[in-house]
Amino acid sequence: MLKTIILGSCVSVQGILEQILPDGRMIVRVGKRVYTGLPV
């Protein structure tokens, strides 16, 4: 499932959902890279 997260004040990333952390952040995968941030 594709999800969009926010990494900073103006950077967002869309990728495949890997995991939802207990604090509400999401981990998404884009190719071989993994990003963690807040859902949009």
Backbone hydrogen bonds in HBPLUS format (Angstrom, degrees):
<---DONOR---> <-ACCEPTOR-->    atom                        ^
c    i                          cat <-CA-CA->   ^        H-A-AA   ^      H-
h    n   atom  resd res      DA  || num        DHA   H-A  angle D-A-AA Bond
n    s   type  num  typ     dist DA aas  dist angle  dist       angle   num
A0017-LEU N   A0001-MET O   2.97 MM  16  5.85 167.1  1.99 165.5 166.9     1
A0003-LYS N   A0015-GLY O   2.84 MM  12  5.67 161.3  1.88 163.6 167.7     2
A0015-GLY N   A0003-LYS O   2.97 MM  12  5.67 156.3  2.03 161.0 164.1     3
A0040-VAL N   A0004-THR O   3.18 MM  36  5.96 152.1  2.26 149.8 144.6     4
A0005-ILE N   A0013-VAL O   2.86 MM   8  5.46 161.1  1.90 158.0 162.8     5
A0013-VAL N   A0005-ILE O   2.92 MM   8  5.46 155.2  1.98 149.3 157.0     6
A0006-ILE N   A0038-LEU O   2.75 MM  32  5.35 155.0  1.81 152.2 159.9     7
A0038-LEU N   A0006-ILE O   3.31 MM  32  5.35 139.8  2.48 152.3 144.8     8
A0007-LEU N   A0011-VAL O   2.77 MM   4  5.44 165.8  1.79 156.8 161.8     9
A0016-ILE N   A0029-ARG O   3.03 MM  13  5.18 151.5  2.11 152.1 143.9    10
A0029-ARG N   A0016-ILE O   2.85 MM  13  5.18 155.0  1.91 140.3 147.1    11
A0018-GLU N   A0027-ILE O   2.77 MM   9  5.41 168.5  1.79 159.6 157.5    12
A0019-GLN N   A0027-ILE O   3.32 MM   8  5.15 156.9  2.38 133.0 136.1    13
A0027-ILE N   A0019-GLN O   2.82 MM   8  5.15 162.2  1.85 160.3 160.4    14
A0021-LEU N   A0025-ARG O   2.82 MM   4  5.34 159.6  1.86 156.4 162.2    15
A0024-GLY N   A0021-LEU O   3.01 MM   3  5.52 163.9  2.04 122.1 124.5    16
A0026-MET N   A0037-GLY O   2.80 MM  11  5.63 167.7  1.82 168.1 167.2    17
A0037-GLY N   A0026-MET O   3.06 MM  11  5.63 156.6  2.11 153.8 160.9    18
A0028-VAL N   A0035-TYR O   2.91 MM   7  5.43 157.8  1.96 154.9 161.7    19
A0035-TYR N   A0028-VAL O   2.90 MM   7  5.43 165.1  1.92 161.0 166.1    20
A0030-VAL N   A0033-ARG O   2.87 MM   3  5.32 161.4  1.91 151.4 157.8    21
A0033-ARG N   A0030-VAL O   3.09 MM   3  5.32 153.2  2.17 133.1 128.9    22
